[in-house]
Structure formats: structure tokens, C-alpha cells
Amino acid sequence: MKQDTLQKFLADKKIVAVVCNQWGDTGKGKLVDLLSSWADIIIRGTGGANAGHTILVNDQEHIFHLLPSGILHDQAGKINILGRGVAFDPKIVIDELDLLAESDISVKNLKISHQAPLMLPYHLLIDRMSDMTAKVGTTGRGIGPLYADFISRQSLFVNDIFAKDSFKIKLEKFLATKKNILAQLDKDLAKQILLHPHLGAGLFFDEQNILSVDSIVEKYSEYALRLKDFVINLELFLQLAKKEQKNILLEGAQGVLLSIDYGTTKFQTASDCTLAGLAKGCGLREREVDYVFGIAKAFYMTRVGNGPFPSELGAKLSEDYCATGHTKEEEKKKYASKISDLLKEDDFSQGIAFRLMGREYGATTGRPRRTGWLDLVALKYAMQFNGQNLSLTKIDVLTDIEKIKLCVKYKYTGPEIFYAGEVLKTNQEIDYFIPDSDILYHCQPIYQEFSGWTEDLTQIEDYQALPQAVKTLVEFIENYTTGQIDLLSVGPDREQTIIKI
């Protein structure tokens, strides 16, 4: 794709956002990397280190968990910001800064909101202990406990670590509110968890109180020395940036179907992954955003962790398989040479093939992602919150697949139940998305089939040059969702992108 095409597309826009219309892992990192050439400022506003993003540049893969994807453009003067809605883990940020330094990648223009909620060893400990008994499928990065403290007005903030004495007082008060919770923990298990390198390799453990206030204060004071030059008042910074007509790019994390407000119940993340949540976390209002790149993976989709996924290939068998410790290396060794055979077998085997073809393994956890056909019912629902503009990614992955299926309805197979003013009956067809997981687990996909294609898409630069089979799918998705597909990604590199102008 030519850069002047992108510049032309964004010519009348000052603030744009990149958000996901699925369960995350849709290629936001690549798109943010591409748009960074246009942007003066890139802001990440939600999520935490649970949201890994991968960027491929010149055949080199970069994986970040907290730093914005645009950080690779720091040398060009691009300003990257961690906003007030980000669950800020100072150790992970410093680790990522050190890795970039080893590669001689500049980070001098990084900024951090002084109001970002601060990750503490307590949050990491509680998250990892609770995930041993629950099945939400968390990444153990402390996000849920931190956001819970934020909502209950108990959290500490980035700015707190720069006044050591004051920070100690605040930390003591904070841990005093957690005294009963800590007292109920299995001390041996807590010690085992706190021995993990990311939790200080035992530094933060206290035999009597589980957590050592003094050790936390000392370590976080060290973090403060490393981070002090990056911290800003984001609201004042953005006031000036808007006055100077800077181009601002908002980088979302995860996806609408994981949103705490709109995602599948009991299996959500802890933040709002919609445009509204992103804008708020960046210190902006939703109405200030001029254009939204609402991403959907096509013509398949994925989910990491537990939760309903109606169009999943292999259904419950696949969900259980992906939750039981299988790895990328294991699947590559066992199946990489058998993809064509897997595609001819049952749905579960096809799901493994899709995973290998699309390299669908979690950037943060390394877990195999659950795979399935693109669910248009879910996509149409997500677009209610992120707008009608669509960007389709990874459309090259299913090249050579004879038949493409799109989920256009569900068949409800559960018991008769009252929901939202109506009675759902067994075997009833449903053409709208229901985020209630107890109901969605009983929804089976109804597909419409389309012809596939055999042409290589990865070198195509113009929409009209795409195979007719691909354009037919694109037009069907637009008609079904009443959306407009403006961008298509045909490969992992930033240049392998088509803009429909």
C-alpha cells in the first residue's frame, strides 16, 4: 500500500481510534503500527499487560504487553502515551523499555499519565490465586483486582510512587483494607506465587502479613527513579495537542465481546473495550473521535480463554482442549505437515488447521486460541458500540479453502427461558446476539456457504484486483451488518493493506 493512499484517506481527520469488534487478537497492533506514520500522538487508554499485541516489521516480530504499538516509531518523533485508563504495571513497562534499549530502539518520547491506576503485588497475588479456583481464563496480570479497587475508590496511582513517605502511608492504609482477605489466604501457596520473578522472586513476601510494605515501597521507589521523566498530566497535554491540531491515534485493547459492560457475561475482562471506554481512558470524549477503525478478523475468528463461542470449530471439545495446557510447539510438531488432511476431517481438526494457518496463539500466554467461522450475528452486535466502519484483517489466511462459512443466525437449543421481555423456545432461530453466557452456550450456528478462492492475496494492493469470491464475501458482510468495509489486511506486514477509496 502506498503511503499517499493512507494520507488521502485520513486527510480530513484529526483523531482516529482502533478498536476490536470481536474477542481481541484481531490485528490491532499491525493497524496501529501502520497508522503511526500519520499520527503525531498514539495513546493507549484501556487494559493492561493482559493485552499482548504483535507487530511484524521487516520480518522481525515485536510483542508488547503494555507499551503502545506505536513505540517503534519513537525515533521519528512520534509521542506514545499510556493513558489514565491503563492498568499500569511499572515492572512490565521497565522490562519492555529495557528490551527496546537492547535493540537500540528509542523511547525518549514515551509519556505516562500520572492518573493511571497502579498495579501492586497484592493485585497480582490475588489474581493468580483466584484463577486457580475460577475458570474465567485470566492471564494472571492483576487486571481484575486492580480495576475492582479503582471502582471501589481504593486504588493507588502512578503519581503516588514519587513521594516515598506518602506512598508508604497510602500503601499501609490500602493493605489494611485487605487484611481479612490476606488472612484467609493459604500462606504456603501465596509464598509460592510470590516467588515468581515478576512478583519480586520472594522479595515482597512477609511471613506474618503475606506482603511486606517496606519491600514494596523500596522497589517501587526504584521504579519511580526510572519512570519519573515519562510522567505527565495527560489532560493538560491533550488540551495543547488539540489546540495545535496534532493528529491523535487511540489504540484499543482486547475487544467488545470481552467488555465488562457489553461482553459475554462471567467471561469478560475488567475494562470497557468499546470506543466509549477507550476515549475515556485516553482523557477524551467519544464525540471527539473523527473516525473509528472497527476491526474484525475474517473470514474466521478466535477466542482465548473460556466462554461461549457459537461458531467455534469443535465446540466444547475445542474449548476444553485449548484450556488444558496444549502449546504452539506441540501442535506445530504434531500437525504442521498435515494441515491439508486436517481440513478434510471433522470440525475440531479443521479448527486446529485454522489455528496453524493463522498462527493463532496468545501473545501474552502462548495458549492456543479457539478458532471458528466468522460470526456475523456477534459482529453486528459489536458494531452498535464501535460504529459502522469496518476493517477486515487476516483475509489471506483461508486461501485455498474450498468453502467459506459465515454464521448468519443461531438455533437456540436450551430449555424454554424468559429473556429481555420474550420467551426463548427450544429450537427457535435467533438473528440477534445475546451476551448472556448461559443462553449463548445453547446457541448453535446457522451458516451460509460461499465459494473460496485459490489466488495469492498477499501482494494485491487494489480492492478491485481481489478475487471475485473475496469481494462477494466483503459485500455480503457489508449488507448483513449495514456497515462499510474501508480497509482489508492481506498479510502481517504493515504494507500488506488495502484501503477501499
TORBA-932360 format. One line per 2 residues: number of its first residue (from 0); their letters; for each residue x, y, z of C-alpha. Coordinates in Angstrom, 2 decimals. Layout:
<atoms>
NUM) A) X:Y:Z | ...
</atoms>
This chain:
<atoms>
0) MK) 0.00:0.00:0.00 | 1.24:3.43:-0.90
2) QD) 1.55:5.92:1.98 | -0.19:8.63:-0.03
4) TL) -3.29:6.39:-0.11 | -3.38:6.37:3.69
6) QK) -2.72:10.11:3.91 | -5.54:10.77:1.44
8) FL) -7.94:8.59:3.42 | -7.14:10.42:6.67
10) AD) -6.83:13.91:5.17 | -9.82:15.45:6.97
12) KK) -9.38:13.60:10.28 | -7.54:14.65:13.46
14) IV) -8.47:11.95:15.99 | -8.94:8.30:14.95
16) AV) -9.37:5.14:17.00 | -8.52:1.47:16.51
18) VC) -10.86:-0.93:18.31 | -11.79:-4.61:18.07
20) NQ) -15.27:-5.89:17.24 | -14.61:-9.44:18.43
22) WG) -12.80:-11.15:21.35 | -9.47:-9.47:20.69
24) DT) -6.40:-10.73:18.80 | -7.66:-9.21:15.55
26) GK) -4.55:-7.34:14.42 | -4.86:-4.00:16.19
28) GK) -1.09:-3.86:16.63 | -0.41:-4.01:12.90
30) LV) -3.00:-1.34:12.15 | -1.70:0.99:14.87
32) DL) 1.79:0.47:13.50 | 0.55:1.40:10.02
34) LS) -1.35:4.47:11.23 | 1.62:5.67:13.27
36) SW) 3.08:7.17:10.10 | 0.09:9.55:10.08
38) AD) -0.19:10.15:13.82 | 1.74:12.64:15.92
40) II) 0.47:11.11:19.15 | -0.51:7.49:19.90
42) IR) -2.45:6.83:23.12 | -3.34:3.54:24.71
44) GT) -6.31:4.03:27.03 | -7.56:0.69:28.36
46) GG) -6.47:-2.73:29.54 | -3.15:-3.75:30.97
48) AN) -0.43:-6.32:30.45 | -3.12:-8.93:29.73
50) AG) -3.46:-7.49:26.23 | -0.45:-8.58:24.22
52) HT) -0.04:-7.20:20.70 | 2.28:-8.38:17.98
54) IL) 3.82:-6.31:15.17 | 5.86:-7.66:12.27
56) VN) 8.33:-5.19:10.76 | 10.94:-6.27:8.22
58) DQ) 10.41:-9.92:9.20 | 11.15:-9.11:12.87
60) EH) 8.38:-9.85:15.36 | 7.85:-7.41:18.24
62) IF) 5.47:-8.32:21.10 | 4.35:-5.70:23.61
64) HL) 2.06:-6.08:26.60 | 1.84:-2.51:27.89
66) LP) 3.74:-0.09:25.68 | 1.67:1.28:22.78
68) SG) 2.28:-0.38:19.41 | 3.49:2.94:18.01
70) IL) 6.57:2.89:20.25 | 8.63:1.57:17.31
72) HD) 8.14:4.99:15.70 | 9.60:6.93:18.63
74) QA) 12.75:7.71:16.62 | 10.56:9.57:14.11
76) GK) 9.31:11.87:16.87 | 6.02:10.07:17.49
78) IN) 4.71:10.54:21.03 | 3.36:7.37:22.66
80) IL) 1.22:7.66:25.78 | -0.13:5.25:28.38
82) GR) -3.44:6.83:29.35 | -5.32:7.17:32.59
84) GV) -7.40:4.06:31.89 | -4.45:1.68:31.62
86) AF) -3.72:-0.74:34.47 | -0.13:0.39:34.96
88) DP) 2.40:-2.26:35.96 | 5.74:-0.46:36.44
90) KI) 7.84:-3.62:36.28 | 6.45:-4.67:32.91
92) VI) 6.92:-1.19:31.47 | 10.53:-1.10:32.66
94) DE) 11.17:-4.61:31.33 | 9.82:-3.60:27.92
96) LD) 11.87:-0.40:27.94 | 14.99:-2.46:28.68
98) LL) 14.24:-4.85:25.81 | 13.84:-1.93:23.42
100) AE) 17.08:-0.41:24.66 | 18.88:-3.69:23.91
102) SD) 17.68:-3.33:20.31 | 18.72:0.34:20.20
104) IS) 15.09:1.45:19.80 | 14.42:4.96:21.09
106) VK) 11.79:5.60:23.79 | 12.52:9.25:24.54
108) NL) 9.00:10.36:23.54 | 7.10:7.96:25.79
110) KI) 4.59:9.58:28.16 | 2.66:8.11:31.10
112) SH) -0.48:9.59:32.65 | 0.07:10.46:36.30
114) QA) -3.50:9.27:36.95 | -3.16:5.69:35.67
116) PL) -4.14:3.17:38.39 | -1.09:1.45:39.87
118) ML) -0.57:-2.31:39.80 | 0.65:-3.66:43.16
120) PY) 1.96:-7.11:44.18 | -1.35:-7.57:46.02
122) HL) -3.32:-7.43:42.75 | -1.04:-9.95:41.06
124) LI) -1.16:-12.31:44.03 | -4.95:-12.24:44.34
126) DR) -5.44:-12.68:40.59 | -3.15:-15.69:40.39
128) MS) -4.64:-17.35:43.46 | -8.22:-16.80:42.33
130) DM) -7.53:-18.09:38.83 | -6.52:-21.42:40.35
132) TA) -10.08:-21.90:41.54 | -12.03:-19.99:38.87
134) KV) -12.28:-20.56:35.13 | -12.53:-17.09:33.66
136) GT) -9.21:-17.72:31.95 | -7.34:-14.66:33.19
138) TG) -3.73:-14.01:32.28 | -2.78:-13.57:35.95
140) RG) -1.69:-9.98:35.37 | -3.74:-8.50:38.21
142) IG) -6.10:-6.53:35.98 | -9.39:-7.60:37.57
144) PL) -8.37:-6.94:41.19 | -6.84:-3.57:40.23
146) YA) -9.93:-2.35:38.39 | -12.09:-3.59:41.28
148) DF) -10.08:-1.39:43.64 | -10.35:1.51:41.20
150) IS) -14.15:1.22:41.09 | -14.31:0.99:44.89
152) RQ) -12.09:4.11:45.19 | -9.25:2.21:46.88
154) SL) -6.58:2.17:44.17 | -3.27:3.99:44.22
156) FV) -1.99:5.84:41.15 | 1.24:6.32:39.23
158) ND) 1.84:9.70:40.82 | 1.85:8.15:44.31
160) IF) 5.19:6.37:43.88 | 7.13:9.65:43.55
162) AK) 6.67:10.62:47.22 | 8.19:7.74:49.19
164) DS) 6.91:8.57:52.68 | 3.43:9.40:51.43
166) FK) 3.40:6.25:49.28 | 4.22:4.11:52.33
168) IK) 1.34:5.62:54.30 | -1.09:5.09:51.42
170) LE) 0.13:1.52:50.89 | -0.29:0.70:54.59
172) KF) -3.84:2.05:54.53 | -4.56:0.11:51.35
174) LA) -3.29:-3.19:52.74 | -5.17:-2.58:55.99
176) TK) -8.40:-2.73:53.97 | -7.25:-6.10:52.61
178) KN) -6.29:-7.56:55.99 | -9.19:-10.02:56.14
180) IL) -8.62:-11.18:52.57 | -4.91:-11.75:53.15
182) AQ) -5.57:-13.56:56.42 | -7.69:-16.15:54.59
184) LD) -5.03:-16.99:52.00 | -3.07:-20.23:52.05
186) KD) 0.29:-18.85:53.19 | 2.36:-21.57:51.51
188) LA) 0.57:-21.07:48.21 | 0.92:-17.29:48.49
190) KQ) 4.65:-17.70:49.13 | 4.96:-19.98:46.12
192) IL) 3.25:-17.42:43.89 | 5.32:-14.53:45.26
194) LH) 8.50:-16.43:44.40 | 7.72:-15.82:40.72
196) PH) 10.28:-13.43:39.14 | 7.57:-10.96:38.14
198) LG) 6.44:-10.72:41.77 | 9.88:-9.95:43.10
200) AG) 11.21:-13.52:43.40 | 10.15:-13.61:47.06
202) LF) 11.17:-10.03:47.85 | 7.59:-8.97:48.64
204) FD) 6.71:-11.96:50.84 | 6.31:-11.45:54.58
206) EQ) 5.92:-14.49:56.83 | 3.47:-12.74:59.14
208) NI) 1.49:-10.43:56.86 | 1.94:-12.16:53.45
210) LS) 3.09:-8.87:51.88 | 5.98:-6.70:53.06
212) VD) 5.18:-2.99:52.97 | 8.82:-1.92:53.30
214) SI) 9.99:-4.14:50.44 | 7.23:-2.91:48.14
216) VE) 7.98:0.73:48.97 | 11.70:0.28:48.30
218) KY) 11.21:-1.49:44.98 | 8.53:0.94:43.78
220) SE) 10.79:3.85:44.72 | 13.39:2.32:42.40
222) YA) 10.73:2.14:39.69 | 9.95:5.81:40.30
224) LR) 13.54:6.82:39.53 | 13.32:5.02:36.18
226) LK) 9.93:6.41:35.22 | 9.92:9.97:36.55
228) DF) 10.87:11.65:33.27 | 7.99:9.98:31.41
230) VI) 5.09:11.09:33.64 | 2.76:13.89:32.52
232) NL) -0.61:15.49:33.21 | -2.38:13.94:30.22
234) EL) -5.39:16.26:30.23 | -3.22:19.39:30.02
236) FL) -1.02:17.73:27.39 | -4.04:16.92:25.20
238) QL) -5.51:20.40:25.54 | -2.36:21.78:23.94
240) AK) -2.16:18.98:21.35 | -5.71:19.64:20.15
242) KE) -5.06:23.38:20.02 | -2.01:22.69:17.83
244) QK) -4.09:20.41:15.55 | -1.97:17.33:16.20
246) NI) -3.01:14.01:14.67 | -4.04:11.70:17.52
248) LL) -4.40:7.92:17.32 | -6.22:5.97:20.05
250) EG) -5.14:2.34:20.48 | -7.76:-0.01:21.91
252) AQ) -7.11:-3.26:23.77 | -8.96:-6.61:23.59
254) GV) -12.48:-6.46:22.09 | -16.13:-5.52:22.53
256) LL) -17.19:-9.11:23.20 | -14.90:-9.08:26.26
258) SI) -16.08:-5.68:27.53 | -17.09:-5.53:31.18
260) DY) -20.22:-3.66:30.04 | -21.19:-5.48:26.84
262) GT) -19.21:-8.75:26.72 | -20.34:-12.31:27.32
264) TK) -21.32:-12.44:30.98 | -18.99:-14.07:33.51
266) FQ) -16.22:-14.25:30.91 | -15.41:-10.55:30.46
268) TA) -12.25:-8.61:31.02 | -12.26:-5.90:33.70
270) SD) -12.45:-2.81:31.47 | -14.73:-1.40:28.77
272) CT) -13.16:-2.27:25.41 | -15.57:-0.18:23.33
274) LA) -14.87:3.16:21.69 | -16.50:4.92:24.64
276) GL) -14.23:3.15:27.14 | -11.15:3.81:25.03
278) AK) -11.86:7.52:24.62 | -12.48:7.91:28.35
280) GC) -9.25:6.08:29.19 | -7.36:8.42:26.88
282) GL) -8.79:11.54:28.52 | -11.09:12.34:25.58
284) RE) -14.79:12.27:24.76 | -16.22:9.74:22.31
286) RE) -17.66:12.51:20.12 | -14.18:13.94:19.57
288) VD) -13.17:10.87:17.53 | -13.42:11.57:13.79
290) YV) -13.11:8.00:12.53 | -13.10:4.51:14.01
292) FG) -11.24:1.54:12.57 | -13.52:-1.22:13.87
294) IA) -11.51:-4.40:13.33 | -12.84:-7.88:12.67
296) KA) -10.80:-10.91:11.77 | -12.14:-12.56:8.61
298) FY) -13.29:-14.92:7.42 | -12.75:-16.77:10.64
300) MT) -12.47:-15.59:14.25 | -10.88:-16.61:17.54
302) RV) -11.27:-16.51:21.29 | -8.74:-17.03:24.10
304) GN) -9.88:-18.47:27.42 | -13.26:-19.85:28.40
306) GP) -16.68:-18.57:27.43 | -19.35:-19.16:24.77
308) FP) -18.29:-19.10:21.12 | -21.24:-20.27:18.95
310) SE) -19.31:-20.69:15.68 | -16.32:-22.46:17.25
312) LG) -14.97:-25.36:15.22 | -15.17:-28.32:17.55
314) AK) -17.46:-26.59:20.06 | -16.98:-27.78:23.67
316) LS) -14.26:-30.25:22.66 | -12.20:-27.37:21.28
318) ED) -12.85:-25.15:24.31 | -11.69:-27.88:26.69
320) YC) -8.67:-28.76:24.54 | -7.45:-25.15:24.39
322) AT) -7.81:-24.83:28.17 | -5.69:-27.84:29.10
324) GH) -2.10:-26.81:28.50 | -1.56:-27.60:24.84
326) TK) 1.10:-25.45:23.20 | 2.09:-23.92:19.90
328) EE) 5.22:-26.08:19.74 | 3.24:-29.25:20.38
330) EK) 0.73:-28.52:17.63 | 3.38:-27.50:15.11
332) KK) 5.34:-30.68:15.72 | 2.29:-32.90:15.50
334) YA) 0.18:-31.24:12.81 | 2.14:-28.68:10.74
336) SK) 2.75:-31.16:7.91 | -0.85:-32.42:7.99
338) IS) -2.87:-29.21:7.52 | -4.43:-30.32:4.22
340) DL) -5.53:-33.59:5.86 | -6.94:-31.81:8.91
342) LK) -9.09:-29.61:6.68 | -10.83:-32.72:5.32
344) ED) -11.65:-34.10:8.76 | -14.15:-33.08:11.47
346) DF) -14.75:-29.55:12.80 | -12.30:-29.98:15.67
348) SQ) -9.49:-30.94:13.29 | -10.38:-28.05:10.97
350) GI) -10.07:-25.74:13.96 | -6.51:-26.93:14.57
352) AF) -5.73:-26.34:10.89 | -7.10:-22.80:11.05
354) RL) -5.02:-22.15:14.18 | -1.82:-23.27:12.45
356) MG) -2.63:-21.37:9.26 | -3.32:-18.15:11.13
358) RE) -0.63:-18.60:13.83 | -3.36:-18.26:16.43
360) YG) -1.54:-18.48:19.74 | -1.82:-15.94:22.56
362) AT) 0.83:-13.21:22.56 | 0.65:-12.96:26.36
364) TG) 0.00:-16.57:27.43 | 1.11:-18.66:24.46
366) RP) -2.21:-20.51:24.74 | -3.80:-21.89:21.57
368) RR) -6.66:-19.65:20.52 | -10.02:-21.26:19.91
370) TG) -10.98:-20.92:16.24 | -14.27:-20.77:14.34
372) WL) -16.04:-19.27:11.39 | -16.82:-15.54:11.32
374) DL) -19.96:-14.86:13.36 | -21.90:-12.02:11.72
376) VA) -24.55:-12.03:14.45 | -21.89:-11.17:17.02
378) LK) -20.19:-8.70:14.67 | -23.39:-6.75:14.05
380) YA) -23.92:-6.53:17.83 | -20.39:-5.24:18.44
382) MQ) -20.76:-2.56:15.79 | -23.54:-0.96:17.83
384) FN) -20.83:0.25:20.19 | -17.93:0.92:17.81
386) GQ) -19.65:2.36:14.76 | -20.33:1.18:11.22
388) NL) -16.84:1.38:9.71 | -15.13:-1.99:9.41
390) SL) -11.55:-3.11:8.85 | -11.10:-6.79:7.98
392) TK) -7.82:-8.46:8.89 | -6.13:-11.76:8.01
394) ID) -8.32:-12.32:4.95 | -5.38:-14.10:3.29
396) VL) -5.28:-16.90:5.87 | -8.09:-19.02:4.37
398) TD) -6.73:-19.04:0.82 | -7.30:-22.47:-0.81
400) IE) -10.24:-23.30:1.46 | -12.94:-24.65:-0.87
402) KI) -15.97:-23.40:1.04 | -16.23:-20.42:3.39
404) KL) -18.99:-20.37:6.00 | -20.43:-17.28:7.69
406) CV) -22.70:-17.57:10.73 | -25.90:-15.62:9.99
408) KY) -28.26:-16.95:12.70 | -28.34:-19.13:15.79
410) KY) -30.55:-22.03:16.77 | -31.31:-21.92:20.48
412) TG) -31.15:-25.49:21.85 | -31.60:-24.85:25.56
414) PE) -34.72:-25.09:27.72 | -37.51:-22.54:27.32
416) IF) -36.48:-19.37:29.14 | -37.67:-15.80:29.63
418) YA) -35.15:-13.26:28.35 | -35.47:-9.49:27.84
420) GE) -39.24:-9.43:27.51 | -39.74:-12.57:25.43
422) VL) -39.74:-16.33:25.84 | -36.99:-18.19:24.00
424) KT) -38.18:-21.62:22.95 | -36.15:-24.73:22.25
426) NQ) -35.02:-24.90:18.60 | -36.02:-21.27:17.99
428) EI) -33.92:-19.42:15.42 | -32.34:-16.16:16.65
430) DY) -30.86:-13.43:14.47 | -29.52:-11.22:17.26
432) FI) -26.67:-11.59:19.76 | -27.39:-12.43:23.39
434) PD) -24.41:-11.67:25.70 | -25.86:-13.84:28.48
436) SD) -23.41:-16.74:28.54 | -25.90:-19.23:29.98
438) IL) -28.06:-18.70:26.90 | -25.27:-18.26:24.36
440) YH) -23.77:-21.62:25.30 | -27.00:-23.14:23.95
442) CQ) -26.83:-21.30:20.62 | -25.70:-23.32:17.61
444) PI) -24.58:-21.58:14.40 | -26.63:-21.47:11.22
446) YQ) -24.31:-20.91:8.28 | -24.47:-19.52:4.80
448) EF) -21.83:-21.00:2.49 | -19.71:-19.19:-0.09
450) SG) -17.10:-20.26:-2.62 | -13.47:-19.91:-1.61
452) WT) -10.51:-18.76:-3.69 | -7.07:-20.04:-4.63
454) ED) -5.31:-16.82:-5.65 | -2.49:-15.37:-3.53
456) LT) -3.84:-12.22:-1.84 | -0.67:-11.07:-0.12
458) QI) 0.68:-8.94:-2.98 | -2.62:-7.33:-4.02
460) ED) -2.75:-3.55:-3.47 | -6.10:-2.62:-5.03
462) YQ) -9.56:-3.77:-3.92 | -10.76:-4.35:-7.47
464) AL) -7.87:-6.77:-8.06 | -9.13:-9.13:-5.34
466) PQ) -10.74:-12.40:-6.48 | -14.49:-12.14:-7.03
468) AV) -15.06:-14.71:-4.28 | -13.43:-12.38:-1.74
470) KT) -15.38:-9.34:-2.96 | -18.61:-11.33:-2.73
472) LV) -17.86:-12.09:0.92 | -16.98:-8.45:1.62
474) EF) -20.21:-7.22:0.05 | -22.28:-9.78:1.95
476) IE) -20.75:-8.70:5.26 | -21.47:-5.05:4.45
478) NY) -25.09:-5.81:3.58 | -25.64:-8.03:6.63
480) TT) -24.16:-5.60:9.15 | -25.18:-2.40:7.28
482) GQ) -21.56:-1.41:7.75 | -18.86:-0.15:5.41
484) ID) -15.61:-2.03:4.95 | -12.87:0.53:4.30
486) LL) -9.71:-1.48:4.96 | -8.57:-5.04:4.33
488) SV) -5.36:-6.62:5.62 | -3.86:-9.25:3.31
490) GP) -0.72:-10.11:5.28 | 1.16:-9.44:8.53
492) DR) 3.40:-6.64:7.23 | 2.14:-3.06:7.51
494) EQ) 2.34:-2.60:3.72 | 0.08:-5.59:3.05
496) TI) -3.02:-3.46:3.44 | -5.77:-2.39:1.04
498) IK) -7.79:0.78:1.56 | -11.06:0.99:-0.37
500) I) -11.19:4.56:-1.68
</atoms>
